[in-house]
Amino acid sequence: MVIDTVGFLSVSWADATDWISPPSQQRSRHTLQKVLTTARDLFIRQGFEETTIAQISRQSRVSVGSIYNLFPDKHSIFRALYEHYRAAREAQIGNMVDQPHWDSTPALDVIRFHIEIVFSSSREDAGFLRLVEQRRGADMGFYQTLARAEESFCQLMLSLYARHADEFDHPDLATAVRYLHYVIRGSAIWSIMPQEPDDPFFTVASPRYQEETMRMACRYMGLQPGDRAGHAG
């Protein structure tokens, strides 16, 4: 992580090609990677409903029978993609949260980090996250999977916020962190849903939008966003 010119911690994510955690056998690994990588690209480019197993087979050069040996249906392919994505990102976030510097990091930088995690992943993974949101509304089983993943992230962030519990103006820190996260995440996801936002301010690529999110978060948590003393140099 590095600190950018407006004080936000900049997160570097692993490349999308690293989402897929392959099985141990070389042949199975190669086949799974081809199927999942092809499916991901097709889902993002033309939509989940419009993509067929036959298209995935043709583009990946893996037979339809081999695909069905791996996955019972298209929904299972998507869920596997999400699980690989979630596991990769959660491992990265866990490593960042476990760093020793958090013991001396100001409370404001915990909020900055929280916002940058959400905004940077939304910028980096916009196409896939749009697909995730579309599937969330169409698949109740996946909705529950996504809810569990978000709760896991909230618990990771709570471990950082808890180090400054006496600085935050809220009687129930766990509720505050959970509510704040869903506000930040909802705002970020909403901003990437159209592929080309009409308003350049209303996008996770806008520094001003990120600053206004910081202002909102600090007010809710009882801090002053303009206090540069809270910024770790």
C-alpha positions as CSV (number, residue, x, y, z in Angstrom):
1,M,0.0,0.0,0.0
2,V,1.1,3.6,-0.7
3,I,-0.5,6.9,0.2
4,D,-1.6,9.1,-2.7
5,T,-1.6,12.9,-3.0
6,V,-5.0,13.3,-1.4
7,G,-4.2,11.1,1.6
8,F,-5.9,7.9,0.6
9,L,-4.1,4.6,1.0
10,S,-3.7,3.1,-2.5
11,V,-4.3,-0.6,-2.8
12,S,-2.7,-2.7,-5.5
13,W,-4.8,-5.7,-6.4
14,A,-3.7,-9.0,-7.9
15,D,-4.4,-9.3,-11.6
16,A,-7.8,-10.9,-12.6
17,T,-5.9,-13.9,-14.1
18,D,-4.9,-14.8,-10.5
19,W,-8.5,-15.3,-9.3
20,I,-8.6,-18.9,-10.3
21,S,-7.0,-21.2,-7.7
22,P,-6.4,-24.4,-9.7
23,P,-6.5,-28.0,-8.7
24,S,-3.2,-29.9,-8.1
25,Q,-3.2,-32.0,-11.3
26,Q,-1.8,-30.2,-14.3
27,R,-4.4,-31.4,-16.8
28,S,-7.3,-30.6,-14.5
29,R,-5.8,-27.2,-13.7
30,H,-5.4,-26.3,-17.3
31,T,-9.0,-27.3,-18.2
32,L,-10.5,-25.5,-15.2
33,Q,-8.6,-22.4,-15.9
34,K,-9.7,-22.3,-19.6
35,V,-13.3,-22.9,-18.7
36,L,-13.5,-20.3,-15.9
37,T,-11.4,-17.7,-17.7
38,T,-13.5,-18.0,-20.9
39,A,-16.8,-18.0,-19.0
40,R,-15.7,-14.9,-17.1
41,D,-14.8,-13.0,-20.2
42,L,-18.1,-14.0,-22.0
43,F,-20.3,-13.2,-19.0
44,I,-18.7,-9.7,-18.6
45,R,-18.7,-9.0,-22.4
46,Q,-22.2,-10.2,-23.4
47,G,-24.0,-11.0,-20.2
48,F,-24.8,-14.1,-18.1
49,E,-28.2,-14.9,-19.7
50,E,-26.8,-14.5,-23.3
51,T,-23.8,-16.8,-22.7
52,T,-24.3,-20.5,-23.4
53,I,-22.3,-23.6,-22.4
54,A,-21.8,-24.2,-26.1
55,Q,-20.2,-20.8,-26.5
56,I,-17.9,-21.4,-23.5
57,S,-17.0,-24.8,-25.0
58,R,-16.2,-23.4,-28.4
59,Q,-14.2,-20.4,-27.2
60,S,-12.3,-22.3,-24.5
61,R,-11.7,-25.4,-26.8
62,V,-13.0,-27.6,-24.0
63,S,-15.6,-30.1,-25.0
64,V,-19.2,-29.7,-23.7
65,G,-18.9,-33.1,-22.0
66,S,-15.8,-32.0,-20.2
67,I,-17.4,-28.8,-19.0
68,Y,-20.4,-30.8,-17.6
69,N,-17.9,-33.1,-15.8
70,L,-16.7,-30.0,-14.0
71,F,-20.0,-28.1,-13.5
72,P,-23.6,-29.2,-13.6
73,D,-24.8,-25.9,-15.2
74,K,-24.0,-22.3,-16.1
75,H,-25.0,-21.1,-12.6
76,S,-22.4,-23.3,-11.0
77,I,-19.7,-21.9,-13.3
78,F,-20.6,-18.4,-12.2
79,R,-20.6,-19.3,-8.5
80,A,-17.2,-20.9,-8.9
81,L,-15.9,-17.8,-10.5
82,Y,-17.2,-15.7,-7.6
83,E,-15.7,-18.0,-5.0
84,H,-12.3,-17.7,-6.7
85,Y,-12.6,-14.0,-6.9
86,R,-13.8,-13.7,-3.2
87,A,-11.1,-16.0,-1.9
88,A,-8.3,-14.1,-3.8
89,R,-9.5,-10.7,-2.7
90,E,-10.2,-11.8,0.9
91,A,-6.7,-13.2,1.2
92,Q,-5.2,-9.9,0.0
93,I,-7.3,-7.8,2.4
94,G,-6.5,-10.2,5.3
95,N,-2.8,-9.7,4.6
96,M,-3.2,-6.0,4.6
97,V,-5.2,-5.9,7.8
98,D,-2.6,-8.1,9.5
99,Q,0.2,-5.6,9.0
100,P,1.9,-4.4,12.2
101,H,1.7,-0.7,11.3
102,W,-2.0,-0.7,12.2
103,D,-1.1,-0.6,15.8
104,S,0.1,3.0,15.4
105,T,-2.2,4.1,12.5
106,P,-4.6,7.0,13.3
107,A,-8.3,6.4,13.3
108,L,-8.8,8.6,10.2
109,D,-6.5,6.3,8.2
110,V,-8.6,3.3,9.1
111,I,-11.6,5.0,7.4
112,R,-9.4,6.0,4.4
113,F,-8.3,2.4,4.1
114,H,-11.9,1.1,4.2
115,I,-13.0,3.5,1.5
116,E,-10.0,2.8,-0.7
117,I,-10.6,-1.0,-0.4
118,V,-14.1,-0.5,-1.7
119,F,-13.4,2.2,-4.3
120,S,-10.3,0.6,-5.7
121,S,-11.8,-2.8,-6.1
122,S,-14.8,-1.2,-7.8
123,R,-12.5,0.5,-10.3
124,E,-10.4,-2.5,-10.9
125,D,-13.1,-5.1,-11.1
126,A,-16.0,-3.0,-12.4
127,G,-17.1,-5.4,-15.2
128,F,-17.2,-8.4,-12.9
129,L,-18.8,-6.5,-10.0
130,R,-21.6,-5.3,-12.4
131,L,-22.2,-9.0,-13.2
132,V,-22.2,-9.9,-9.5
133,E,-24.9,-7.3,-8.8
134,Q,-27.0,-8.5,-11.7
135,R,-26.8,-12.1,-10.4
136,R,-27.5,-11.0,-6.8
137,G,-31.0,-10.0,-7.8
138,A,-31.6,-13.1,-9.9
139,D,-30.3,-15.8,-7.7
140,M,-31.3,-16.0,-4.0
141,G,-28.7,-18.7,-3.3
142,F,-26.0,-16.4,-4.6
143,Y,-27.5,-13.4,-2.7
144,Q,-26.9,-15.3,0.5
145,T,-23.3,-16.2,-0.5
146,L,-22.6,-12.5,-1.3
147,A,-24.1,-11.5,2.1
148,R,-21.8,-13.9,3.9
149,A,-18.8,-12.5,2.1
150,E,-19.7,-8.9,2.9
151,E,-20.2,-9.9,6.6
152,S,-16.7,-11.5,6.6
153,F,-15.3,-8.3,5.2
154,C,-17.1,-6.2,7.9
155,Q,-15.5,-8.4,10.6
156,L,-12.1,-7.8,9.1
157,M,-12.6,-4.1,9.1
158,L,-14.1,-4.2,12.6
159,S,-10.8,-5.6,13.9
160,L,-9.1,-2.3,12.7
161,Y,-11.9,0.1,13.9
162,A,-11.9,-1.6,17.3
163,R,-8.3,-0.4,17.9
164,H,-9.8,3.1,18.1
165,A,-13.1,2.3,19.7
166,D,-12.9,5.2,22.1
167,E,-12.4,7.7,19.3
168,F,-15.6,6.9,17.4
169,D,-18.9,8.4,18.5
170,H,-21.1,5.4,18.3
171,P,-22.4,3.1,21.2
172,D,-22.3,0.0,19.0
173,L,-19.1,-0.1,16.9
174,A,-20.0,-3.4,15.2
175,T,-23.3,-2.0,13.9
176,A,-21.6,1.3,12.9
177,V,-18.9,-0.5,10.8
178,R,-21.5,-2.7,9.2
179,Y,-23.8,0.2,8.3
180,L,-20.9,2.4,7.1
181,H,-19.6,-0.4,4.9
182,Y,-23.0,-0.9,3.2
183,V,-23.3,2.8,2.6
184,I,-19.8,3.0,1.1
185,R,-20.2,-0.2,-0.9
186,G,-23.7,0.8,-2.2
187,S,-22.5,4.2,-3.3
188,A,-19.5,2.6,-5.1
189,I,-21.5,-0.1,-6.8
190,W,-24.2,2.3,-7.9
191,S,-21.6,4.5,-9.5
192,I,-20.2,1.7,-11.7
193,M,-23.5,0.2,-12.8
194,P,-23.7,2.3,-15.9
195,Q,-20.6,1.7,-17.9
196,E,-20.2,5.3,-18.8
197,P,-21.6,7.6,-16.0
198,D,-23.2,10.8,-17.3
199,D,-21.8,12.7,-14.4
200,P,-17.9,12.4,-14.1
201,F,-18.2,13.3,-10.4
202,F,-20.4,10.3,-9.6
203,T,-17.8,7.6,-10.2
204,V,-15.2,5.8,-8.1
205,A,-12.5,7.2,-10.4
206,S,-13.3,10.7,-9.1
207,P,-11.0,12.0,-6.3
208,R,-13.7,14.5,-5.3
209,Y,-16.2,11.7,-5.0
210,Q,-13.8,9.8,-2.7
211,E,-13.2,12.9,-0.6
212,E,-16.9,13.5,-0.2
213,T,-17.4,9.8,0.9
214,M,-14.6,10.4,3.4
215,R,-16.4,13.5,4.7
216,M,-19.6,11.5,5.1
217,A,-17.9,8.6,6.8
218,C,-16.1,10.7,9.3
219,R,-19.1,12.7,10.3
220,Y,-21.0,9.4,10.9
221,M,-18.2,8.0,13.0
222,G,-17.7,11.3,14.9
223,L,-14.3,12.4,13.4
224,Q,-13.2,15.5,11.6
225,P,-12.1,14.6,8.0
226,G,-10.1,17.8,7.6
227,D,-7.8,17.0,10.5
228,R,-4.5,16.2,8.7
229,A,-3.0,15.1,12.0
230,G,-5.0,11.9,11.4
231,H,-3.0,11.2,8.3
232,A,0.0,8.9,8.8
233,G,2.9,10.2,6.7
